[in-house]
Amino acid sequence: MARWYVVQVATGKEAAMCELIERVAPEGVLEECFTPRYQTQKKVRGEWIYVQKVLFPGYLIAVTDRVDELWAALRGVSEFTRLLSVGEAFAPLSDEDRAWISVFTERGARVVPMSMGVIEGDRVIVTQGPLVGREALIRRVDRRRSIAYLELEMFGRTLTTKVGLGIVARRREHA
């Protein structure tokens, strides 16, 4: 069974590096190479449009059951690439990390959809989208940018990442 491996790359070059790795990897080595993204809204000329942004800047995921051949192919790439490892062994993504990404995305469309919610007092209540029931992950909300900052244990470390969260109302707490 193919495992998910994390490849560290230069921030901002994730999509280009995925394409490069797909080109240099020998036939059949990669099942999938992707950069998880999230959907949010941005105001352009007074109109809200949906945009996609990188979920984990500086990282991409390579799905393979032949990690040694992938590593050899990465050594031939002139750009910065580093396969995350623990000691001398390449470390696949943990089942929990893989499950977290899989819950929100699917093959061919690795984009976390935007959530919607309300603010009640000092609490965020997510009413629709992938963050429903996962409000405890939210550390901060930027209403102007329609973004929630999440703190996650991912890739063997604590990461702060962003996902789309539109706040449609602010309610007063009931007394």
C-alpha positions as CSV (number, residue, x, y, z in Angstrom):
1,M,0.0,0.0,0.0
2,A,1.3,3.4,-0.9
3,R,2.2,5.8,2.0
4,W,2.0,9.6,2.1
5,Y,5.4,11.3,2.5
6,V,6.0,14.9,3.2
7,V,8.5,16.8,1.0
8,Q,9.7,20.2,2.1
9,V,10.2,22.7,-0.7
10,A,10.7,26.5,-1.0
11,T,7.6,28.3,0.1
12,G,5.6,29.7,-2.8
13,K,6.9,27.0,-5.2
14,E,4.7,24.1,-4.0
15,A,2.7,23.6,-7.2
16,A,5.7,24.0,-9.5
17,M,7.7,21.6,-7.5
18,C,4.9,19.0,-7.6
19,E,4.9,19.2,-11.4
20,L,8.7,19.0,-11.5
21,I,8.8,15.9,-9.2
22,E,6.1,14.2,-11.3
23,R,8.3,14.8,-14.4
24,V,11.6,13.5,-12.8
25,A,10.2,10.5,-10.9
26,P,10.5,7.3,-12.8
27,E,7.3,5.9,-14.3
28,G,5.0,4.3,-11.7
29,V,6.9,5.6,-8.6
30,L,4.4,8.4,-7.7
31,E,0.7,7.6,-7.3
32,E,-0.1,11.3,-6.5
33,C,1.8,14.5,-5.7
34,F,-0.2,17.3,-4.3
35,T,-0.2,20.5,-2.3
36,P,-3.2,20.6,0.1
37,R,-5.1,23.9,-0.4
38,Y,-8.0,25.6,1.3
39,Q,-10.8,27.7,-0.2
40,T,-11.6,31.2,1.1
41,Q,-13.2,34.4,-0.2
42,K,-11.5,37.6,-1.3
43,K,-13.1,40.9,-2.2
44,V,-12.1,42.0,-5.7
45,R,-13.6,45.3,-7.0
46,G,-16.5,45.1,-4.4
47,E,-17.4,41.5,-5.2
48,W,-16.6,38.4,-3.2
49,I,-14.8,35.6,-5.2
50,Y,-13.6,32.2,-4.1
51,V,-9.8,31.7,-4.2
52,Q,-7.6,28.8,-3.2
53,K,-4.5,29.1,-1.1
54,V,-1.8,26.7,0.1
55,L,-2.8,24.9,3.4
56,F,0.8,24.0,4.5
57,P,3.2,26.5,2.9
58,G,6.6,24.9,2.1
59,Y,5.3,21.4,2.0
60,L,3.8,19.0,-0.5
61,I,2.7,15.4,-0.2
62,A,4.0,12.5,-2.4
63,V,2.1,9.3,-2.4
64,T,4.3,6.3,-3.2
65,D,5.1,2.7,-2.1
66,R,8.7,3.1,-3.6
67,V,10.1,5.9,-1.3
68,D,13.8,5.0,-2.1
69,E,13.2,5.6,-5.8
70,L,11.4,8.9,-5.0
71,W,14.3,10.0,-2.9
72,A,16.8,9.2,-5.6
73,A,14.7,11.2,-8.1
74,L,14.6,14.2,-5.6
75,R,18.4,14.1,-5.4
76,G,18.5,14.9,-9.1
77,V,16.3,18.0,-8.7
78,S,18.3,21.3,-8.6
79,E,15.7,23.1,-6.5
80,F,15.5,22.6,-2.7
81,T,13.6,19.5,-1.8
82,R,13.8,17.5,1.4
83,L,11.9,14.3,2.2
84,L,11.0,14.5,5.9
85,S,12.6,11.7,7.9
86,V,13.0,10.5,11.5
87,G,16.7,9.6,12.1
88,E,17.8,7.7,9.0
89,A,14.4,6.5,7.9
90,F,11.9,8.4,5.7
91,A,8.8,9.0,7.8
92,P,5.5,8.6,6.2
93,L,2.6,10.8,7.3
94,S,0.9,9.3,10.4
95,D,-2.5,7.7,10.0
96,E,-4.0,10.6,12.0
97,D,-2.5,13.2,9.7
98,R,-3.4,11.4,6.6
99,A,-7.0,10.9,7.9
100,W,-7.3,14.7,8.7
101,I,-6.4,15.6,5.2
102,S,-8.5,12.8,3.7
103,V,-11.6,13.9,5.6
104,F,-11.6,17.3,4.0
105,T,-10.2,16.5,0.5
106,E,-10.3,13.9,-2.1
107,R,-7.9,12.7,-4.8
108,G,-7.9,15.1,-7.7
109,A,-9.4,17.9,-5.6
110,R,-7.1,18.4,-2.5
111,V,-8.9,21.5,-1.4
112,V,-10.5,22.1,2.0
113,P,-13.8,23.8,1.4
114,M,-14.8,27.0,3.1
115,S,-16.8,26.8,6.3
116,M,-19.4,29.3,7.5
117,G,-20.3,30.3,11.0
118,V,-21.4,32.9,13.5
119,I,-19.7,34.5,16.5
120,E,-21.7,34.3,19.7
121,G,-20.1,36.3,22.5
122,D,-16.5,35.2,22.3
123,R,-17.2,31.8,20.8
124,V,-17.1,30.8,17.2
125,I,-20.0,28.5,16.1
126,V,-19.4,26.8,12.8
127,T,-22.7,26.2,11.0
128,Q,-21.6,24.5,7.8
129,G,-18.4,23.1,6.2
130,P,-15.5,21.0,7.4
131,L,-15.0,22.8,10.7
132,V,-18.4,21.9,12.1
133,G,-17.8,20.3,15.4
134,R,-14.1,21.2,15.2
135,E,-14.3,24.6,16.7
136,A,-11.7,23.7,19.4
137,L,-9.0,23.7,16.7
138,I,-9.6,27.4,16.0
139,R,-7.1,29.7,17.7
140,R,-8.1,33.0,16.0
141,V,-10.5,34.4,13.3
142,D,-9.7,37.1,10.8
143,R,-13.2,38.1,9.7
144,R,-11.9,40.6,7.1
145,R,-10.0,37.9,5.3
146,S,-12.5,35.1,5.9
147,I,-9.8,33.0,7.6
148,A,-9.6,30.9,10.7
149,Y,-6.2,30.1,12.1
150,L,-5.9,26.5,13.3
151,E,-3.3,24.9,15.5
152,L,-2.7,21.3,14.5
153,E,-0.3,18.5,15.3
154,M,0.9,17.7,11.8
155,F,4.1,16.3,10.3
156,G,5.3,15.5,13.8
157,R,5.2,19.1,15.0
158,T,2.7,21.7,16.0
159,L,1.7,23.8,13.0
160,T,-0.5,26.9,12.7
161,T,-2.4,26.9,9.4
162,K,-5.2,28.8,7.9
163,V,-8.6,27.7,6.4
164,G,-11.5,29.6,5.0
165,L,-14.2,30.6,7.5
166,G,-16.8,33.1,6.6
167,I,-18.5,34.7,9.6
168,V,-22.1,35.6,8.5
169,A,-23.3,37.2,11.8
170,R,-22.3,38.3,15.3
171,R,-24.9,37.3,17.9
172,R,-25.1,38.4,21.5
173,E,-24.9,35.7,24.1
174,H,-28.2,34.8,25.6
175,A,-28.5,35.7,29.3
